[in-house]
Amino acid sequence: MLQLDVARLKRTPGESARYERQADLTPLEVQGEKVSFSGPVRVCLVVSNTGDALLARGEVEGELKLTCSRCLEMFECAFNLPFEETYRPVAWGEEAATTGSGQEGVESVPFSGDFLDVTPEVLNNITLNLPMKALCREDCPGLCPHCGRNLKAGQCGCESEKVDPRLSVLKDFFGKKRD
């Protein structure tokens, strides 16, 4: 878990503190696919007391194990993401009323106690920044649509003529001679 001790910082408005933490995080499940981390995730944050909230800014970095959308092989993908979140302290019984929204229309995350756990927001940030289609490399040729061979290993012996099935009727039409 990525927890920050903010006991002193909560009592001193206008002050800031720098935190560097790293932790092994549990794998994510995104669209039914498991996405795991290659090592610990590292956060470098500066947390500032704005008087009514704690503003955390910095970056999150690490490596993910992803499956290539074209060739279906696992590969490692490094990430370095900006992080910015506002945390608002809440009193007992007040949490239900302020969850997800703060004063002046600023979205904030409620917290209580002397420790700030940034893990859920870090995981959410990583999830939101995952590529729609993960590729091991930009020019990955993928799999042969006929035999399933990984084309990174070389060409297969399948027919290489690529005809869009929606246009195959035109191929037959133009192949006939006109009288």
N, C-alpha and C positions, 0 to 999 in steps of 0.2 A: 504494500500500500504506500501511496505517496502522501504522507502526512507532514504538515508543517506546524511547528509550535508557535502560535501567534499570541500567547498570553501577554507578553510585554508590549507587543505591537498594538494590541487592542486598547491598551490604556494610554497610548501616546499619539493623539491625532497629529497629522502632518509628518509623521516619521515613516521611514521605509526600511525594509530589511531584505537581504538577498538570501535565497535558498537554492541549494543544489541537492537534488535527491535522485536516486535511481532505484528501480524495483523491477522484479520479474512479475509481469502481469499475466493474468489468465487469458487464454485464447478468446477471440471474438467470434461470434456467429453472425455472418452477414449473408443475407439471402440464401439461407440454408447451407452455406459453405463455412467451414472452420478456417479462421485466419489466426495463425499463431505468431509469436514473436521469436526472433532468432537469439535474443539476449535481453538484457535488462533495458527498460525504457528510462531515459534520463530527462529530467526537467530542470531548467534553470529559470528561476522566477524572481522578480522583484515585486514584493507585496507592499503596498502603500496604504496607510490608514487615511481615508479621506474625511474622517469625522463621523460619518454615519455608515460607512462600509469599508471593506478591504478590497482593493483593486489589485489583482494578480496579473502581471504581464511578463512574458518571456517566451521561451521556446521549448518544444518537446522533440526529442530525437530518439531514434532507434532503428531497428531493422525488422521487417515483416517477412514471413514465408508465405508467398502467394502461389497460386496455380495459374499458369499461362492460359489465357482464353483460347489460344490457337493450337498449341501443341500439347496442352494438359500436363506439362512438366512443372515441378516445383522450382521456384527460384526465390532469391532473397532480394528485397527491395528496401533500400534505406529511405528514411523520411526525416525531415527537419521542418517542423510546423510552428507557426506563431501561435501563441496562447494568450488569451485575454479573457478574464472572467471577473465579475463583481460578486463578492460574498457579503451578505448582509446578516449581522448577528440578530437572532430572534430570542424573545423571552418565552417562557413556558406558556402554552396555549395560543401563542401568536403565530406559530409556524404555518398552520393551515390557511390563514388569511393572506400570507405573503409569499407562499411558494410560487416561484416562477415569475414574480413581478416585484419590482421595488418602487421606490419613490421616483417621481419625475419621469415616469415611463421607461426607466432603465431596467432591463432584465437583470435579475440577480438570483443567486443561489443562497438559500437560507442556511445558516449553520449556528451551532451552539457549542459552548465549551471553549477550551483553550487550544484545540487542535483543529486544523483545517485539512480535510481530506480532499485532495484535488483529483483523486483517481477516477471517479465517474466522469468528470468533465474532460479529463485527458483522453479517456477511452472514447468518449463521444466525439471529440475533436479528431481523433485518428480515424474513426469510422466514417465521419463526414468527408474526410479527405482521401478515402480510398479511391483508386481509379475505377471507372465503370467497367472497363475491360482491361484486366491486367495482362501485360505482354512482357515476356522474358527479354525481348528486344524488339525494336520497331519493325524490323524486316523479317520477323519470324514467319516462315512459310506455312506453319501449321501441319495438319494431318491430311493425307490423301483422302478425298471424299469417297473413293471406291474401296481401297484396301485398308485404310486406317494407318498406314505407315507414317512415322514421323519424318517429314520432309527435310528436317535439319540434318538428318543422317544421310541424306542423298535421295535422288529421284527413285521412284519405284517403276515397275514395268507396266503400269496401267496406261490406258489410252489417255493421251495428254490433250486431246481436243476438248476445249472448254466451250460448251454451248449452253446458253441459258435455256432451261427446259421450257420456258414460256415462249421462246422464239424458235423452237425446233420445227414448228410447222412451216415457218418461213424458209428454213434450210431446205426442206423438201420441195417447197414451191419454186424457189429459184434454181434448184438442181435440175428441174425438168426443162427440156428444150421446147421452144415454141415452134409450131409449124406454120 
